[in-house]
């Protein structure tokens, strides 16, 4: 059997432990190398093929990946005993401000929230690779400018920041926390699927 381009791409995406960009998908081929447009068409066919199935092919910030459909997480999450980490209200508020107001300084976050932002919160967001320093504001003290990363987009299943819900749609931090919990369960499932 001579594998088709579609089979090769499907297998690569299934085997990968992260999203793959079009350039990365092109690199798995010797000759002929499919164009990015050909790959996009092929990926659209694969997405259609998986419509209504237990898994889906999605495009996130850093490329394409297979994942369990979110509506199935109540069942699939029962395979694992550990619970997703709970994040503090302060961490969630800080992450929301960075996502919606980026680039933003720690001082600006503190001004909006009305309380100090602990170094541990920023450290946690950086360790999760959701936030990074992208420069410094040209004011005395040159405070760091914080912004979200591609990993943030991938983790929250976003292709771009434009997919963030409008702020008025986020009624409460509890709603955000429920969303984060759901995404964390999905991420843990995906990690175990690739182990």
Order of alpha helices (4+ residues) and beta strands (2+ residues): alpha-alpha-alpha-beta-beta-alpha-alpha-beta-alpha-alpha-beta-beta-alpha-alpha
